[in-house]
């Protein structure tokens, strides 16, 4: 599990680890059932589709958590994931600039 120092990221470590584990499981499944996937077998395709959907939902949950923790605003509606990603990136860039200023660095 990755250890983060920033509080907004630190509590996300379990979610990130779960996403990494799910991706590993998809890779293992594809290795074992590649021929079924190539043939378009419904069960294999459905299993991989569901797994990819779960990973996507996990990533979306991480972005929403970051947005809420950073500024308390969680975007709603059709553009939720995009808005969340943009807001988080801007806030984290501003935070990084603040932390790198000489006045913030302790003697």
Secondary structure, 3 states (H helix, E strand, C coil): CCCCCCHHHHCCHHHHHHHHHHHHHHHHHHHHCHHHHHHCCHHHHHHHHHHHHHHHHHHHHHHHHHHHHHHCCCCCCCCHHHHHHHHHHHHHHHHHHHHCCCCCCCC
